[in-house]
């Protein structure tokens, strides 16, 4: 089953705490020293890594996010818009005489992040930085069912990212820093991963326990750019999801409720930039079972989430649609 979701709400770990540029971290001169260039490269490169990976990752929720002010700066707000999902194509089929069944699995995500951060302390006080990022992932794999409940799904995919940062200067320090900070970065990479899932029938209800791991490697393909980005990041997610059919119908479609609780951890380069590299998500939904009534559409309805961590929080609400091929 392929799930396709479009949501708008407040922005995930994609740019969470720790992403704010520190006003006093970089002394503004007419020319940057080699060490200052390296510092700036790491700072902006890591910010780009976070935004691109969490925009493309299947485990990061769309939303509107508030990030605690760091280093004396104001709180930051970011929005993440996402479209995509992952799921199986067709019904499981027998793998020889092994007793194991298999089914193709696809992954596709497109994420767009935008945010703004005002400086209130340090040499860049009185200026603001604007960021935009696009993360795209396309991949697939095979789900192997060892029995009717337990499946193992190895996947591999490609990731493209575009990141843009601009300094909106309002004083002399901002004018001097702008030519070093204003940059565009394009990256390409790959993302192997694995998903373990176990389905537990409870009457008509289905409880699914899952754990997933994804590795993201990205390499800079930008031209005419002083910055170079090469990233190695890891995303771990543990999730408990329940589907509950209700004894009620709407427009001759049975209603389903349910939701999930998940815990996600970011490791590697991405965690170097995020002060909150572990976050939890609580999601609820109300869906119509439309299987057999519309072309390939399995469920449609509304869902909402709350996302929380030590230094950021967010929410999302939107339409959920899933298809069964």
Number of C-alpha atoms within 10 A of each C-alpha: 19 23 20 19 20 17 21 19 22 23 34 34 36 30 33 28 25 22 25 26 21 20 20 14 14 17 13 19 10 9 11 15 10 9 9 15 16 13 14 19 18 18 17 23 21 22 27 31 32 26 31 30 32 28 33 28 27 23 21 23 29 33 28 25 28 22 27 20 21 17 17 13 19 16 17 21 22 25 24 31 23 27 20 21 21 20 22 23 17 14 12 16 14 13 13 8 7 8 11 16 19 20 19 17 21 20 21 23 21 22 27 24 26 22 19 19 22 22 23 18 16 16 18 29 19 17 21 18 21 15 22 21 27 25 25 24 24 19 18 21 20 19 26 22 22 14 11 12 12 17 20 18 21 18 20 18 19 19 24 21 28 22 24 18 22 18 23 17 18 13 12 12 17 21 16 16 21 18 12 19 18 16 17 20 23 22 23 18 19 17 23 17 19 18 17 17 20 17 17 15 12 11 7 10 16 16 19 18 18 19 17 20 20 23 19 24 21 23 17 19 18 16 11 7 12 12 20 19 19 17 21 16 20 19 25 18 21 19 19 17 17 19 20 17 17 14 8 10 12 10 8 11 15 17 21 22 18 19 19 18 16 19 18 20 18 22 16 14 20 24 20 19 24 23 17 21 21 19 21 17 20 16 19 17 20 21 24 21 20 20 17 10 11 10 11 15 19 21 22 22 17 17 21 19 22 20 26 21 19 13 19 25 25 25 23 24 21 17 17 19 19 22 20 18 13
